[in-house]
Amino acid sequence: MQEESGITFFGAIWGGLVWLIQNIAGAFYNFGYAVTHPQLWLDWSDKASVMRFVYYGGSVEFFFVVFTAFLVLTAIGLYFRNVMWGMVRGLEGLANTVGRFFAWAGLLMVLQQIIIVFMQRVFARPDISFGFGIPFSQDISWFAEELKLYNALVVCLCVTYTFVQGGHVRVDLIYSGISFRAKRVVDMLGSLLFMMPTAVLTWMYGWFFLWRHLIVPKPSASDSLDRLVMKSRALRWNVETIGFSPNGFNAYFLFKILLVLFAGLVFLHAIAFFYRSYLEFVEGRGSENKYLDKDSLGEGEEAYEGTH
């Protein structure tokens, strides 16, 4: 009995390794095939292409294409350290650019709230109209509920920007007391064991959650490609437009899109954080915060840095 269990255990490990190697090797073919045959998944005039796009966006094949790209870029970066620094600067630049742009949603949220109060309390209007030539008119309750979208924009699209700026709250039990290189090891393990898996799980949930509110028949994460292509015969767009109130905000599918974008940004920044931590570990304390583009409140405001 013990011998049979031992064979089964080691056989499972061997089978898992073979499966992993096969998928990594197959990622090169899958990526090349997708690039050379874009009409199979980007031609949305064909219903089957839509279903292929839905399937591959949350598929094992897509995961291993991304995972293999990470392995290849990491191998190149280990050999050419300047290339890895370039990837760090590029990914952190993406986080900063996206975050700095969508941080203005906070100001829009405040201005819109002021307009709502004035229209309700001062002018006693039941609706608000915006636009030049062709006005966009909605009930005040629509604009009041839409304020949540601005909040979601800040949360989902400024998350990695906040990470670069060191603005996230940390619960520090042992981190501050360990050496510089030990901190970098903790950071590398944190990006690989926590940030990346969490981002992948959020993507998997968010991807199918999004498409189940955009099309019917509703796709499922357990559906095979052949089953989804078969479902495409009855496919039609059914974008979610139901609000919480009769005249309330009716574009809640945008929140599902933001969930997917959030997961993608976190995954990309996990790579950047892993690379930065590795490079700082190898190069020592002198490379700490190298090329880091942090915001400043200006000269004479040093006491407030890190608190905004």
C-alpha positions, 0 to 999 in steps of 0.5 A, spaced: 500 500 500 505 504 501 509 503 495 503 504 491 502 511 494 509 512 493 508 511 486 502 515 485 505 521 489 511 521 485 507 520 478 503 526 480 509 530 481 512 528 474 505 528 471 505 536 473 512 537 471 511 534 464 504 538 464 508 545 466 513 544 461 508 542 455 504 548 456 511 553 457 513 550 450 506 551 447 506 558 449 511 560 443 506 556 438 500 559 441 503 566 441 505 566 434 498 563 432 494 568 435 499 574 432 499 571 425 491 569 425 488 575 429 481 575 425 480 568 429 479 572 435 479 580 433 474 580 428 467 581 432 463 581 426 464 573 427 460 571 433 465 565 433 471 570 434 467 574 440 467 567 443 474 565 442 476 572 445 472 570 451 475 563 452 482 565 451 482 571 455 481 567 461 484 560 459 490 556 461 493 558 454 493 565 455 496 564 462 502 560 460 503 565 454 504 571 459 508 566 464 512 564 459 513 572 457 515 573 464 520 567 464 523 570 458 524 577 460 527 575 466 532 571 463 534 576 459 534 581 465 538 577 469 544 577 463 543 584 461 541 588 468 540 595 464 534 591 460 531 589 467 532 597 469 529 599 463 523 594 464 522 597 471 522 604 469 517 603 463 512 599 468 513 604 473 512 609 468 506 606 466 503 606 473 505 613 474 502 616 468 495 612 468 495 614 476 496 621 475 491 622 469 485 618 473 487 621 480 483 627 477 477 623 477 477 625 485 476 633 483 471 631 478 467 627 483 467 633 488 465 638 482 459 634 480 457 633 487 457 641 488 453 641 481 448 636 484 447 640 490 446 647 487 441 644 482 437 640 487 437 645 493 438 652 489 435 651 482 430 645 484 431 642 478 430 634 477 435 633 472 442 636 469 444 637 462 451 637 459 453 638 452 455 642 446 449 642 440 447 635 443 446 635 450 446 629 455 441 630 459 439 625 465 435 625 472 439 628 478 439 621 481 443 618 475 449 623 476 448 622 484 449 614 483 455 616 477 459 619 483 461 611 485 464 611 478 469 616 479 471 613 486 472 606 482 476 610 477 481 612 483 481 605 486 482 601 480 487 605 476 491 609 481 492 603 485 499 601 482 501 609 482 499 609 489 504 603 490 510 607 486 509 613 491 509 609 497 502 611 499 499 604 501 498 602 508 503 597 511 502 593 517 510 592 519 511 587 524 518 585 522 520 588 516 523 595 519 528 591 523 531 586 518 537 588 514 537 591 507 538 585 503 533 581 507 527 586 506 529 585 498 528 578 499 521 579 503 519 584 497 521 579 492 517 573 495 511 578 496 510 580 489 511 572 487 507 569 492 502 574 494 501 580 488 501 575 482 497 570 484 492 575 487 492 578 481 491 572 477 485 570 481 482 577 480 483 577 473 479 570 472 473 572 476 473 579 473 474 576 466 468 572 466 464 576 471 464 582 465 462 578 459 456 574 463 454 582 463 455 583 456 453 577 452 448 571 452 448 566 452 452 567 458 459 564 458 462 560 464 469 559 466 468 551 466 466 552 458 471 549 453 473 552 447 468 548 442 462 549 447 463 556 447 464 556 439 457 552 439 454 557 443 456 563 439 450 561 434 445 564 439 450 570 441 447 577 442 450 583 445 446 584 452 450 590 455 447 591 463 443 597 463 440 596 470 440 601 475 439 600 483 433 606 482 428 607 476 432 613 474 439 611 477 446 610 473 445 604 468 452 603 466 454 598 471 458 594 466 464 599 467 465 597 474 466 590 471 471 593 466 475 596 471 476 590 475 479 587 469 484 593 468 485 593 476 488 586 476 492 587 469 495 593 472 497 589 479 500 583 475 504 588 471 506 592 477 508 585 481 513 584 475 516 591 476 516 590 484 520 583 483 525 586 478 526 592 482 527 588 489 532 583 485 536 589 482 536 592 489 538 586 492 544 585 487 547 592 487 546 593 494 543 599 498 546 604 493 541 602 488 535 603 493 530 607 489 534 608 483 530 611 477 524 612 482 519 617 480 516 620 486 511 626 486 513 632 491 509 637 494 515 642 492 521 645 496 520 647 503 514 641 504 519 635 506 515 634 512 509 633 509 512 628 504 509 621 504 502 623 508 499 625 501 
